[in-house]
Amino acid sequence: MSQHNIESHIKVYWNVFYALLSFTVLTVAVSYIPFEEYTFLPFSPIFWILFVGLSIACIKGYLVSYYFMHLNDESSTIYYTLLTAVFCLFVLLFMPLSWRASGESHDEQYEQYVGQDNYVTFKEPEHHSSDHHDEDH
């Protein structure tokens, strides 16, 4: 390797280091954003916290794997594997949304257990009628 080639690699590594440092500062800064106050957002605050945090983490993971682990020299098979991992990430991110949508269709069947003070309140169990028989179970 020539001296110029080594110097260009060192410059790339320093630039990646500064980018990783910047994204780490951005991660800490985003953790202080009160997503609960932004009611105009289409999904729940937990979704946005996870989405923004994991997006930054994916970018940082890409930088580490592409430059420090030298995946930029690999064949296209590794990219398909990484795209599969990203697809699985999005499936796992959007899975709670489908649970919430299915739960909203059954709202009239369930009572709210959490009071206004955010403490779980005790709910007295319903008593069965006298015509209930044990052999039905």
Z-matrix of the N, CA and C atoms (Angstrom, degrees):
N
C 1 1.441
C 2 1.519 1 109.82
N 3 1.280 2 115.29 1 137.67
C 4 1.458 3 118.88 2 179.61
C 5 1.526 4 110.13 3 -81.17
N 6 1.317 5 114.95 4 162.96
C 7 1.464 6 121.14 5 -179.79
C 8 1.532 7 110.93 6 -62.46
N 9 1.336 8 116.67 7 -38.64
C 10 1.462 9 120.34 8 179.55
C 11 1.535 10 111.34 9 -64.85
N 12 1.342 11 117.14 10 -39.18
C 13 1.460 12 121.56 11 179.56
C 14 1.531 13 110.91 12 -65.10
N 15 1.318 14 116.81 13 -41.26
C 16 1.466 15 121.02 14 178.51
C 17 1.521 16 110.60 15 -65.15
N 18 1.312 17 116.81 16 -43.10
C 19 1.463 18 120.53 17 179.64
C 20 1.528 19 111.73 18 -63.63
N 21 1.329 20 116.86 19 -36.06
C 22 1.471 21 118.67 20 178.51
C 23 1.525 22 110.84 21 -69.42
N 24 1.337 23 117.77 22 -35.44
C 25 1.460 24 120.63 23 176.37
C 26 1.522 25 110.77 24 -66.75
N 27 1.304 26 116.61 25 -41.63
C 28 1.468 27 119.96 26 179.51
C 29 1.523 28 109.97 27 -63.46
N 30 1.314 29 117.35 28 -40.15
C 31 1.465 30 120.76 29 178.04
C 32 1.530 31 110.85 30 -62.69
N 33 1.338 32 116.80 31 -41.77
C 34 1.473 33 120.51 32 178.01
C 35 1.524 34 110.24 33 -63.18
N 36 1.329 35 117.35 34 -43.23
C 37 1.466 36 120.40 35 -179.98
C 38 1.522 37 111.55 36 -63.02
N 39 1.320 38 117.29 37 -40.91
C 40 1.468 39 119.73 38 177.77
C 41 1.528 40 110.65 39 -64.96
N 42 1.322 41 117.17 40 -40.89
C 43 1.467 42 119.85 41 178.21
C 44 1.527 43 111.43 42 -63.51
N 45 1.322 44 117.24 43 -40.04
C 46 1.464 45 120.52 44 176.68
C 47 1.527 46 109.88 45 -66.02
N 48 1.316 47 117.52 46 -39.91
C 49 1.463 48 120.67 47 177.19
C 50 1.520 49 110.88 48 -60.08
N 51 1.320 50 117.41 49 -44.89
C 52 1.470 51 120.30 50 179.03
C 53 1.530 52 111.30 51 -65.71
N 54 1.319 53 116.94 52 -36.77
C 55 1.465 54 119.98 53 176.95
C 56 1.526 55 110.48 54 -65.33
N 57 1.334 56 117.18 55 -42.97
C 58 1.467 57 120.34 56 177.94
C 59 1.520 58 111.20 57 -64.00
N 60 1.312 59 116.83 58 -39.03
C 61 1.458 60 120.86 59 177.08
C 62 1.526 61 110.68 60 -64.00
N 63 1.318 62 116.99 61 -41.63
C 64 1.466 63 121.34 62 178.56
C 65 1.525 64 111.31 63 -64.56
N 66 1.333 65 116.91 64 -42.74
C 67 1.465 66 119.51 65 179.32
C 68 1.522 67 111.66 66 -68.41
N 69 1.329 68 117.70 67 -30.26
C 70 1.459 69 119.90 68 175.18
C 71 1.523 70 110.67 69 -66.90
N 72 1.324 71 116.67 70 -42.86
C 73 1.473 72 120.43 71 176.05
C 74 1.531 73 109.72 72 -63.07
N 75 1.335 74 117.12 73 -40.02
C 76 1.463 75 120.98 74 177.91
C 77 1.528 76 111.18 75 -63.48
N 78 1.325 77 117.71 76 -39.36
C 79 1.463 78 121.27 77 177.63
C 80 1.520 79 111.19 78 -60.75
N 81 1.322 80 116.27 79 -44.72
C 82 1.464 81 120.02 80 178.80
C 83 1.524 82 110.13 81 -65.99
N 84 1.314 83 117.83 82 -40.76
C 85 1.472 84 121.03 83 179.79
C 86 1.527 85 111.18 84 -64.83
N 87 1.316 86 117.60 85 -40.31
C 88 1.463 87 121.20 86 -179.82
C 89 1.530 88 110.71 87 -66.78
N 90 1.323 89 117.24 88 -29.52
C 91 1.467 90 119.18 89 179.87
C 92 1.522 91 112.43 90 -65.21
N 93 1.314 92 117.93 91 -17.86
C 94 1.458 93 121.73 92 178.55
C 95 1.534 94 113.02 93 -92.93
N 96 1.320 95 118.23 94 -1.83
C 97 1.466 96 121.01 95 179.23
C 98 1.530 97 108.38 96 -76.08
N 99 1.323 98 118.39 97 125.34
C 100 1.480 99 120.38 98 179.60
C 101 1.536 100 111.09 99 -82.70
N 102 1.317 101 116.73 100 84.82
C 103 1.458 102 120.50 101 -177.97
C 104 1.531 103 111.98 102 -63.75
N 105 1.326 104 118.04 103 -22.05
C 106 1.460 105 121.17 104 -179.72
C 107 1.521 106 111.75 105 -65.50
N 108 1.321 107 117.49 106 -26.96
C 109 1.457 108 121.25 107 -178.08
C 110 1.524 109 113.12 108 -80.07
N 111 1.316 110 117.60 109 -16.85
C 112 1.458 111 120.89 110 -178.00
C 113 1.523 112 108.89 111 -90.66
N 114 1.315 113 116.53 112 87.13
C 115 1.461 114 120.84 113 -176.18
C 116 1.522 115 112.91 114 -79.07
N 117 1.313 116 117.61 115 -10.57
C 118 1.462 117 120.13 116 -179.98
C 119 1.525 118 112.50 117 -79.88
N 120 1.325 119 118.25 118 -9.55
C 121 1.459 120 121.00 119 179.67
C 122 1.523 121 109.69 120 -69.77
N 123 1.332 122 118.04 121 141.81
C 124 1.467 123 119.91 122 -172.89
C 125 1.529 124 114.90 123 -71.72
N 126 1.324 125 119.18 124 -23.44
C 127 1.457 126 120.95 125 -177.84
C 128 1.520 127 109.57 126 -116.20
N 129 1.313 128 116.00 127 178.90
C 130 1.463 129 120.30 128 -178.00
C 131 1.530 130 110.56 129 -69.98
N 132 1.330 131 117.30 130 157.90
C 133 1.468 132 120.58 131 179.42
C 134 1.527 133 113.02 132 -60.96
N 135 1.331 134 116.95 133 -34.10
C 136 1.469 135 119.91 134 179.33
C 137 1.519 136 110.28 135 -62.16
N 138 1.334 137 116.84 136 -39.10
C 139 1.459 138 120.45 137 178.04
C 140 1.520 139 110.51 138 -59.79
N 141 1.338 140 117.00 139 -46.05
C 142 1.459 141 119.91 140 -177.17
C 143 1.512 142 111.73 141 -69.41
N 144 1.323 143 117.37 142 -35.65
C 145 1.467 144 120.24 143 176.45
C 146 1.525 145 109.80 144 -61.95
N 147 1.328 146 116.20 145 -47.86
C 148 1.459 147 119.89 146 179.85
C 149 1.527 148 111.82 147 -67.55
N 150 1.328 149 117.05 148 -41.30
C 151 1.456 150 120.45 149 -177.64
C 152 1.525 151 111.60 150 -63.59
N 153 1.326 152 116.77 151 -47.81
C 154 1.472 153 119.78 152 -178.68
C 155 1.531 154 110.42 153 -67.46
N 156 1.318 155 116.62 154 -45.39
C 157 1.472 156 119.93 155 -179.40
C 158 1.509 157 112.72 156 -62.67
N 159 1.339 158 116.60 157 -44.85
C 160 1.462 159 119.39 158 -179.76
C 161 1.525 160 112.32 159 -72.76
N 162 1.317 161 117.58 160 -28.55
C 163 1.472 162 119.37 161 175.37
C 164 1.518 163 110.97 162 -65.32
N 165 1.317 164 116.29 163 -44.61
C 166 1.471 165 119.84 164 177.25
C 167 1.523 166 109.90 165 -63.64
N 168 1.325 167 116.78 166 -40.96
C 169 1.470 168 120.17 167 179.00
C 170 1.523 169 111.34 168 -64.07
N 171 1.332 170 117.52 169 -36.25
C 172 1.472 171 120.40 170 177.82
C 173 1.521 172 111.18 171 -66.37
N 174 1.314 173 116.64 172 -40.18
C 175 1.464 174 120.03 173 177.71
C 176 1.529 175 110.06 174 -63.55
N 177 1.315 176 116.81 175 -43.95
C 178 1.466 177 120.18 176 178.60
C 179 1.527 178 110.80 177 -64.68
N 180 1.327 179 116.82 178 -40.64
C 181 1.466 180 120.18 179 177.29
C 182 1.509 181 112.16 180 -63.42
N 183 1.332 182 115.94 181 -38.49
C 184 1.462 183 120.04 182 176.95
C 185 1.523 184 110.65 183 -62.63
N 186 1.321 185 117.53 184 -45.59
C 187 1.465 186 120.18 185 179.98
C 188 1.522 187 111.85 186 -60.91
N 189 1.313 188 116.14 187 -44.09
C 190 1.472 189 119.59 188 -179.75
C 191 1.524 190 110.48 189 -64.95
N 192 1.332 191 116.50 190 -47.67
C 193 1.466 192 118.41 191 -176.46
C 194 1.529 193 112.24 192 -70.33
N 195 1.320 194 117.61 193 -36.28
C 196 1.459 195 120.03 194 -176.13
C 197 1.525 196 112.06 195 -73.36
N 198 1.322 197 117.24 196 -41.81
C 199 1.464 198 119.46 197 -175.25
C 200 1.528 199 113.19 198 -98.82
N 201 1.326 200 118.43 199 -50.31
C 202 1.465 201 119.66 200 -174.98
C 203 1.522 202 112.18 201 -76.85
N 204 1.338 203 117.43 202 -31.61
C 205 1.465 204 120.11 203 178.94
C 206 1.529 205 111.63 204 -96.06
N 207 1.321 206 116.91 205 2.73
C 208 1.473 207 124.15 206 174.51
C 209 1.533 208 113.03 207 58.58
N 210 1.334 209 116.47 208 38.96
C 211 1.460 210 118.66 209 177.04
C 212 1.520 211 112.06 210 -77.65
N 213 1.314 212 117.08 211 -7.27
C 214 1.461 213 119.41 212 177.31
C 215 1.527 214 111.78 213 -69.72
N 216 1.319 215 117.21 214 -15.83
C 217 1.460 216 121.25 215 178.42
C 218 1.521 217 112.68 216 -98.64
N 219 1.322 218 118.38 217 2.59
C 220 1.460 219 121.91 218 -175.93
C 221 1.525 220 111.16 219 -83.05
N 222 1.322 221 114.34 220 169.42
C 223 1.464 222 120.05 221 178.77
C 224 1.526 223 110.18 222 -76.25
N 225 1.311 224 115.91 223 174.87
C 226 1.465 225 119.98 224 -176.55
C 227 1.526 226 112.72 225 -70.70
N 228 1.326 227 119.04 226 -15.50
C 229 1.458 228 121.53 227 179.62
C 230 1.525 229 111.41 228 -62.12
N 231 1.309 230 117.15 229 -37.19
C 232 1.465 231 120.16 230 -179.77
C 233 1.525 232 110.74 231 -65.67
N 234 1.317 233 116.86 232 -32.26
C 235 1.462 234 119.95 233 179.03
C 236 1.522 235 111.33 234 -69.71
N 237 1.317 236 117.29 235 -37.53
C 238 1.462 237 120.02 236 175.64
C 239 1.527 238 110.74 237 -64.86
N 240 1.309 239 116.73 238 -37.50
C 241 1.458 240 120.48 239 176.97
C 242 1.527 241 110.81 240 -64.83
N 243 1.322 242 116.93 241 -42.98
C 244 1.458 243 120.54 242 178.72
C 245 1.529 244 111.40 243 -67.21
N 246 1.318 245 117.80 244 -38.70
C 247 1.468 246 120.63 245 176.82
C 248 1.526 247 111.20 246 -64.77
N 249 1.319 248 116.94 247 -35.24
C 250 1.463 249 120.43 248 175.61
C 251 1.524 250 110.50 249 -63.68
N 252 1.325 251 116.93 250 -40.62
C 253 1.460 252 120.62 251 177.84
C 254 1.532 253 111.11 252 -64.83
N 255 1.325 254 117.43 253 -40.20
C 256 1.467 255 120.92 254 178.03
C 257 1.528 256 109.97 255 -66.09
N 258 1.315 257 117.41 256 -40.61
C 259 1.465 258 120.75 257 176.80
C 260 1.530 259 110.89 258 -60.44
N 261 1.321 260 116.63 259 -45.21
C 262 1.473 261 120.21 260 178.00
C 263 1.528 262 111.06 261 -62.80
N 264 1.315 263 117.68 262 -35.91
C 265 1.458 264 121.10 263 176.42
C 266 1.519 265 110.61 264 -60.25
N 267 1.329 266 117.48 265 -46.71
C 268 1.459 267 120.09 266 -179.42
C 269 1.524 268 112.00 267 -67.94
N 270 1.330 269 117.30 268 -34.29
C 271 1.464 270 119.53 269 175.11
C 272 1.521 271 109.74 270 -61.77
N 273 1.326 272 116.70 271 -44.38
C 274 1.457 273 120.01 272 179.73
C 275 1.523 274 112.20 273 -69.11
N 276 1.325 275 117.96 274 -30.96
C 277 1.460 276 120.52 275 177.35
C 278 1.529 277 111.62 276 -69.71
N 279 1.319 278 117.37 277 -39.52
C 280 1.453 279 120.68 278 -175.49
C 281 1.529 280 113.49 279 -90.06
N 282 1.316 281 118.38 280 -7.39
C 283 1.455 282 121.09 281 179.27
C 284 1.531 283 112.56 282 -61.65
N 285 1.335 284 120.46 283 -43.93
C 286 1.470 285 118.99 284 177.52
C 287 1.527 286 113.08 285 -61.60
N 288 1.318 287 118.22 286 -27.48
C 289 1.467 288 119.86 287 177.46
C 290 1.523 289 111.04 288 -65.44
N 291 1.318 290 116.96 289 -37.81
C 292 1.460 291 119.12 290 178.00
C 293 1.523 292 110.65 291 -69.48
N 294 1.342 293 117.74 292 -34.04
C 295 1.461 294 120.08 293 176.42
C 296 1.518 295 110.40 294 -64.82
N 297 1.321 296 116.13 295 -41.80
C 298 1.454 297 119.87 296 -179.42
C 299 1.523 298 110.60 297 -65.55
N 300 1.320 299 117.23 298 -41.41
C 301 1.459 300 120.52 299 179.70
C 302 1.520 301 111.01 300 -64.38
N 303 1.314 302 118.01 301 -38.96
C 304 1.462 303 119.55 302 178.77
C 305 1.524 304 110.49 303 -72.23
N 306 1.330 305 118.29 304 -31.06
C 307 1.464 306 121.15 305 178.32
C 308 1.509 307 112.65 306 -72.70
N 309 1.345 308 117.91 307 -30.86
C 310 1.455 309 120.95 308 -179.95
C 311 1.526 310 111.60 309 -69.66
N 312 1.303 311 117.98 310 -24.48
C 313 1.460 312 119.97 311 178.51
C 314 1.527 313 111.51 312 -75.01
N 315 1.341 314 117.69 313 -13.68
C 316 1.459 315 121.86 314 -179.28
C 317 1.519 316 112.13 315 -114.70
N 318 1.321 317 117.88 316 21.66
C 319 1.462 318 121.11 317 -175.88
C 320 1.514 319 113.35 318 -59.52
N 321 1.318 320 117.88 319 -35.88
C 322 1.460 321 119.08 320 -175.80
C 323 1.526 322 112.08 321 -69.52
N 324 1.343 323 118.46 322 -15.68
C 325 1.452 324 121.81 323 -179.21
C 326 1.526 325 112.48 324 -86.73
N 327 1.323 326 117.78 325 -16.24
C 328 1.447 327 121.02 326 -173.55
C 329 1.520 328 110.46 327 -118.21
N 330 1.319 329 114.66 328 146.38
C 331 1.457 330 120.23 329 176.37
C 332 1.519 331 108.98 330 -98.88
N 333 1.301 332 115.85 331 153.42
C 334 1.458 333 120.71 332 177.06
C 335 1.525 334 108.37 333 -79.17
N 336 1.314 335 117.91 334 124.38
C 337 1.456 336 122.05 335 -178.35
C 338 1.520 337 112.79 336 -92.62
N 339 1.295 338 118.13 337 -16.21
C 340 1.451 339 120.80 338 -176.75
C 341 1.520 340 108.36 339 -98.54
N 342 1.342 341 115.95 340 126.58
C 343 1.450 342 120.54 341 179.70
C 344 1.518 343 111.43 342 -80.42
N 345 1.324 344 116.05 343 -173.85
C 346 1.456 345 120.25 344 -178.17
C 347 1.516 346 112.11 345 -68.69
N 348 1.306 347 118.15 346 -24.32
C 349 1.459 348 120.55 347 179.71
C 350 1.525 349 112.11 348 -88.16
N 351 1.324 350 116.86 349 10.02
C 352 1.473 351 124.43 350 176.66
C 353 1.521 352 114.06 351 65.21
N 354 1.317 353 117.05 352 21.31
C 355 1.458 354 120.70 353 172.94
C 356 1.513 355 108.54 354 -102.54
N 357 1.299 356 116.08 355 143.40
C 358 1.456 357 119.64 356 178.20
C 359 1.517 358 107.82 357 -72.69
N 360 1.310 359 115.56 358 125.05
C 361 1.460 360 119.88 359 -179.59
C 362 1.515 361 109.54 360 -93.41
N 363 1.311 362 115.03 361 153.03
C 364 1.451 363 120.48 362 -179.98
C 365 1.516 364 109.09 363 -78.35
N 366 1.298 365 115.75 364 134.52
C 367 1.456 366 120.70 365 177.19
C 368 1.514 367 108.10 366 -115.58
N 369 1.296 368 114.91 367 124.57
C 370 1.460 369 120.44 368 178.96
C 371 1.526 370 108.83 369 -68.22
N 372 1.339 371 117.83 370 131.04
C 373 1.469 372 118.30 371 179.36
C 374 1.528 373 110.57 372 -66.86
N 375 1.312 374 114.54 373 146.73
C 376 1.465 375 119.42 374 179.09
C 377 1.521 376 109.23 375 -72.84
N 378 1.325 377 115.23 376 139.51
C 379 1.466 378 120.21 377 178.38
C 380 1.519 379 108.92 378 -90.77
N 381 1.297 380 113.53 379 141.89
C 382 1.460 381 118.68 380 -178.99
C 383 1.521 382 109.76 381 -79.38
N 384 1.277 383 115.06 382 157.16
C 385 1.467 384 119.13 383 177.52
C 386 1.516 385 109.75 384 -72.82
N 387 1.313 386 115.91 385 167.11
C 388 1.463 387 120.62 386 -175.62
C 389 1.525 388 112.06 387 -72.09
N 390 1.328 389 118.48 388 -16.54
C 391 1.468 390 119.69 389 -179.59
C 392 1.516 391 111.98 390 -87.79
N 393 1.311 392 117.88 391 10.90
C 394 1.467 393 122.25 392 178.96
C 395 1.531 394 108.46 393 -80.60
N 396 1.315 395 116.66 394 134.30
C 397 1.464 396 121.34 395 -178.78
C 398 1.519 397 108.97 396 -117.32
N 399 1.335 398 115.78 397 146.65
C 400 1.459 399 121.40 398 -178.74
C 401 1.519 400 112.33 399 -69.56
N 402 1.320 401 119.05 400 -25.56
C 403 1.445 402 119.60 401 -178.02
C 404 1.532 403 113.12 402 -72.89
N 405 1.341 404 118.12 403 -8.35
C 406 1.452 405 120.48 404 177.66
C 407 1.519 406 112.92 405 -73.32
N 408 1.307 407 117.91 406 -18.45
C 409 1.473 408 120.94 407 -176.90
C 410 1.467 409 109.99 408 -77.52
